[in-house]
Amino acid sequence: MVIRAIVADDQAIVRTGFVNLLGTQDDIEVVGEAEDGVQAVRIAAEQRPDLALLDIRMPHKNGIEAAREITQASGGATKALMLTTFGVDEYVYDALAAGASGFLLKDTTFPELLHAVRVVAEGNALLAPELTKRLIAEFVKQRSAPVPVRTVRELTGREVEVLVHIAQGLSNSEIAARLTITDHTVKTHINRLFTKMDLRDRAQAVILAYELGLVVPQGRRPAPPPRS
């Protein structure tokens, strides 16, 4: 299956570089380029790509607003993968909350770029790298918006364990091995967890885990699990 992608970045050199790199792959086709968020939303509506690679900082409409509009208009069919600069962008949390499935640093390597595009296009979140977890933890810690009206009491003890492991970047098979259960059982717990907490994907699950205090930045004590 060929992944149809669009690339949006206001820096022509950066945008062209990503387009050329992606174009070397037989399973990836770049179907559009945009220099700002407005163009990205329009091109996504016209092309209906599998994935939109969006710079967070763009003129006229930033990447976060574009990601929200693109994912909502496509009903989640188009996945958003954000580009950011470490130490500069402060909006990673907002990007994930807006519908993005992950993000990359602009100085990412070619293999990391290809891996991210394929992982996100398949409907998964790019959350395993330690850098990603540290960034999410930091932005959630600093965020001033009110915590959603969702509590850990809505989940079973096992569902809480699964949520914590998702936030730690574990895959389904790794969670199964850690909890000594089958992959099928893990998927069942994840489906129930997502339904109960109205989650779209693993990215939102990670955000929820931090907001509920189940996973916290290093040096702080996590919230205790619920009594079964």
C-alpha positions as CSV (number, residue, x, y, z in Angstrom):
1,M,0.0,0.0,0.0
2,V,1.3,3.4,-0.9
3,I,1.2,6.2,1.7
4,R,-0.1,9.4,0.2
5,A,1.4,12.4,2.0
6,I,1.5,16.2,1.9
7,V,4.3,18.3,3.4
8,A,3.7,21.8,4.8
9,D,6.6,24.1,5.9
10,D,7.1,27.8,5.3
11,Q,10.8,27.3,4.7
12,A,11.2,26.2,1.1
13,I,14.6,24.5,1.6
14,V,13.3,22.4,4.5
15,R,10.1,21.5,2.7
16,T,11.9,20.5,-0.5
17,G,14.3,18.4,1.5
18,F,11.5,16.4,3.2
19,V,9.6,16.0,-0.2
20,N,12.7,14.7,-1.9
21,L,13.6,12.3,0.9
22,L,10.1,10.9,1.0
23,G,10.0,10.7,-2.8
24,T,12.8,8.1,-2.8
25,Q,10.6,5.5,-1.2
26,D,8.4,3.1,-3.3
27,D,5.7,3.0,-0.6
28,I,5.4,6.8,-0.1
29,E,4.0,9.3,-2.6
30,V,4.0,13.1,-1.9
31,V,0.8,14.4,-3.4
32,G,1.1,18.1,-2.3
33,E,3.2,20.8,-0.8
34,A,2.2,23.8,1.2
35,E,4.0,26.9,2.5
36,D,1.5,27.7,5.2
37,G,-1.4,26.2,7.2
38,V,-4.1,27.6,5.0
39,Q,-2.6,25.9,1.9
40,A,-2.1,22.7,3.9
41,V,-5.8,22.5,4.9
42,R,-6.9,23.3,1.3
43,I,-4.6,20.7,-0.3
44,A,-5.5,18.1,2.3
45,A,-9.2,18.6,1.4
46,E,-8.4,18.2,-2.3
47,Q,-6.0,15.3,-2.1
48,R,-7.3,13.5,1.0
49,P,-3.9,12.1,1.9
50,D,-3.1,9.4,4.4
51,L,-0.7,11.7,6.2
52,A,0.1,15.4,6.6
53,L,3.6,16.3,7.7
54,L,3.1,19.8,9.2
55,D,5.5,22.4,10.7
56,I,4.1,23.7,14.0
57,R,5.2,27.3,13.2
58,M,3.7,28.5,9.9
59,P,2.2,31.9,8.8
60,H,-1.5,32.6,8.3
61,K,-2.5,29.4,10.1
62,N,-0.1,27.5,12.3
63,G,0.4,23.7,12.2
64,I,-1.7,23.1,15.3
65,E,-4.8,24.8,13.8
66,A,-4.1,23.0,10.4
67,A,-3.8,19.6,12.1
68,R,-7.1,20.2,14.0
69,E,-9.0,21.1,10.8
70,I,-7.4,18.4,8.6
71,T,-8.0,15.6,11.1
72,Q,-11.6,16.7,11.8
73,A,-12.5,17.3,8.2
74,S,-11.2,13.8,7.2
75,G,-12.8,12.1,10.2
76,G,-9.4,11.0,11.3
77,A,-8.5,9.4,7.9
78,T,-5.7,11.8,7.4
79,K,-3.1,11.5,10.2
80,A,-1.0,14.5,11.3
81,L,2.7,14.3,12.0
82,M,4.2,17.5,13.4
83,L,7.6,19.0,12.8
84,T,9.1,21.0,15.7
85,T,12.4,22.4,17.0
86,F,13.7,21.2,20.4
87,G,14.0,24.0,22.9
88,V,11.9,26.4,20.8
89,D,8.4,25.1,20.2
90,E,6.2,25.1,23.3
91,Y,3.1,23.7,21.7
92,V,3.7,19.9,21.4
93,Y,1.0,19.1,23.9
94,D,-1.5,21.3,22.1
95,A,-0.5,19.7,18.8
96,L,-1.3,16.2,20.1
97,A,-4.5,17.4,21.7
98,A,-5.5,19.0,18.4
99,G,-5.4,15.6,16.7
100,A,-1.7,15.1,15.8
101,S,-0.4,11.5,16.2
102,G,3.1,12.5,17.0
103,F,6.0,14.8,16.1
104,L,9.5,14.9,14.8
105,L,12.4,17.2,15.4
106,K,13.5,19.1,12.3
107,D,17.0,17.6,12.5
108,T,15.7,14.0,12.5
109,T,17.6,11.4,10.6
110,F,16.3,10.0,7.3
111,P,15.5,6.5,8.8
112,E,13.7,8.2,11.7
113,L,11.6,10.3,9.3
114,L,10.6,7.2,7.3
115,H,9.8,5.2,10.4
116,A,7.6,8.0,11.8
117,V,5.7,8.5,8.5
118,R,5.0,4.7,8.3
119,V,4.1,4.4,12.0
120,V,1.7,7.3,12.0
121,A,0.1,6.4,8.6
122,E,-0.7,3.0,10.0
123,G,-2.8,4.7,12.7
124,N,-0.3,4.5,15.6
125,A,1.2,7.3,17.6
126,L,4.9,8.1,17.5
127,L,5.5,8.1,21.3
128,A,8.2,5.5,22.0
129,P,11.3,7.6,21.8
130,E,12.6,8.9,25.2
131,L,12.7,12.5,23.8
132,T,9.0,12.4,23.0
133,K,8.1,11.2,26.5
134,R,10.2,13.9,28.1
135,L,8.7,16.6,26.0
136,I,5.2,15.5,26.6
137,A,5.9,15.3,30.4
138,E,7.3,18.8,30.4
139,F,4.5,20.4,28.4
140,V,1.8,18.7,30.4
141,K,3.5,19.9,33.6
142,Q,3.6,23.5,32.5
143,R,0.1,23.5,30.9
144,S,-2.3,25.9,32.6
145,A,-5.5,24.7,31.0
146,P,-8.0,22.9,33.3
147,V,-7.8,19.1,33.5
148,P,-10.6,17.3,31.7
149,V,-13.4,16.0,33.9
150,R,-12.2,12.4,33.8
151,T,-11.0,10.4,36.7
152,V,-9.1,7.2,37.2
153,R,-12.1,5.8,39.1
154,E,-13.8,5.1,35.7
155,L,-11.1,2.5,34.9
156,T,-10.4,-0.9,36.3
157,G,-7.0,-1.6,37.9
158,R,-5.9,-3.5,34.8
159,E,-7.0,-0.7,32.5
160,V,-4.9,1.7,34.6
161,E,-1.9,-0.5,34.3
162,V,-2.4,-0.7,30.5
163,L,-2.7,3.1,30.3
164,V,0.5,3.6,32.3
165,H,2.4,1.2,30.0
166,I,1.1,3.0,26.9
167,A,2.3,6.3,28.4
168,Q,5.7,4.7,28.9
169,G,5.9,4.0,25.2
170,L,5.4,0.2,25.3
171,S,3.9,-1.6,22.3
172,N,1.0,-4.1,22.7
173,S,3.3,-7.1,22.7
174,E,5.5,-5.4,25.3
175,I,2.5,-4.7,27.5
176,A,1.4,-8.3,27.1
177,A,4.8,-9.6,28.2
178,R,4.9,-7.2,31.2
179,L,1.5,-8.1,32.4
180,T,1.8,-11.8,31.5
181,I,-1.4,-11.7,29.3
182,T,-2.1,-12.3,25.6
183,D,-1.9,-9.6,22.9
184,H,-5.6,-10.1,22.3
185,T,-6.3,-9.4,26.0
186,V,-4.2,-6.2,25.7
187,K,-6.2,-5.0,22.7
188,T,-9.4,-5.7,24.6
189,H,-8.3,-3.6,27.5
190,I,-7.2,-0.8,25.2
191,N,-10.5,-0.8,23.3
192,R,-12.4,-0.6,26.6
193,L,-10.0,2.1,27.9
194,F,-10.4,4.2,24.8
195,T,-14.2,3.9,24.8
196,K,-14.5,4.8,28.5
197,M,-12.3,7.8,28.3
198,D,-13.3,8.9,24.8
199,L,-9.8,8.6,23.4
200,R,-8.9,8.7,19.7
201,D,-5.5,7.1,19.8
202,R,-2.4,6.4,21.9
203,A,-1.3,10.0,21.7
204,Q,-4.4,11.1,23.6
205,A,-3.9,8.2,26.0
206,V,-0.4,9.5,26.9
207,I,-1.8,13.0,27.5
208,L,-4.5,11.5,29.7
209,A,-2.0,9.5,31.8
210,Y,-0.1,12.7,32.5
211,E,-3.2,14.7,33.3
212,L,-4.5,12.1,35.7
213,G,-1.1,12.0,37.4
214,L,-0.5,8.3,36.6
215,V,2.8,9.1,34.9
216,V,4.7,12.3,36.0
217,P,7.9,14.0,35.2
218,Q,10.9,12.5,37.0
219,G,11.2,13.5,40.6
220,R,7.4,13.7,41.3
221,R,5.3,10.9,42.8
222,P,2.6,9.4,40.6
223,A,-1.0,9.1,41.8
224,P,-1.9,5.8,43.5
225,P,-3.9,3.2,41.5
226,P,-7.6,2.9,42.3
227,R,-8.8,0.3,44.7
228,S,-10.4,-2.6,42.8
